[in-house]
Amino acid sequence: MSPVEVLSGDSPVILGQPHGGTHVPDALLGRLNSTGRALADTDWHIGQLYDGLLPGATVVRATFHRYVIDANRSPEGTSLYPGQNTTDLCPLTDFDGEAIWNPGQEPSQDEVAARCGAFHRPYHETLAAEIDRVRARHGVAILYDCHSIRSRIPFLFPGTLPVFSIGTNGGASCSPAIEGAAHDACLRAPGFDTVLNGRFRGGWTTRHYGRPGEGVHAIQMELAQRAYLAAEAAPWTYDAGRAGRLRNALQPILVELDRIARSGVLADRRNPQ
């Protein structure tokens, strides 16, 4: 199985989906314990949730599960949130802090490096190529990184997450126009709460690619799964009614980002090279 799938479109918006994949090679699946084999930390149905919301959007999705290697972590293994609980480039625990590998079968450093080469690198080489293609066509590219997570995970954060958690690395990864458009659209969505640069400030993908001065803008959207799943537990059933309401809130965000990019405003504000 290819580690990455691509749907190339003609919009300036690219939808990155690094955590929707569920493929675990057989040799690794046998080393996961029952907790790991549950794959609970998947961004469940993220492709279905965003499907068709912005015709022409490019989609870059990882097919492999984040327990194989996390495509939204630095290949050097640097922590995204120093001093806070999080998971690693090649996770040893799930989001609840529970071990996911059988004792003595955790991946070695050499194995982590090999997985980077086999999975992490192809995903990001493909994503980078699509960003370059889109930027060459439009003068700018907007990477919208699609994520979702359970609403309550005490090991990672206190309390309950809002439905929308927008991350722009404190505004460094994109133009204020993009950050503002996304935030305003979320605030207008009836029945959904939102936070900007809260617990999730944008993962490695957002921070790595977001270079507004070079015409590449990146924003992460972390969605609370209660907004579109029947329950935040196995079998992680997609709820069409809930998802429909959420899709109605997400579509204006993507449409507005597409409009802003096509307007030329972002290109006009690029730093001179």
Secondary structure, 3 states (H helix, E strand, C coil): CCCEEEECCCCCEEEEECCCCCECCHHHHCCECHHHHCCCCCCCCHHHHHCCCCCCCEEEEECECCCCCCCCCCCCCCCCCCCCCCCCCCCCECCCCCECECCCCCCCHHHHHHHHHHHHHHHHHHHHHHHHHHHHHHCCEEEEEEEEECCCCCCCCCCCCCCEEEECCCCCCCCHHHHHHHHHHHHHCCCCCEEECCCCCCCHHHHHHCEHHHCEEEEEEEEEHHHCECCCCCCCCECHHHHHHHHHHHHHHHHHHHHHHHHCHHHHCCCCC
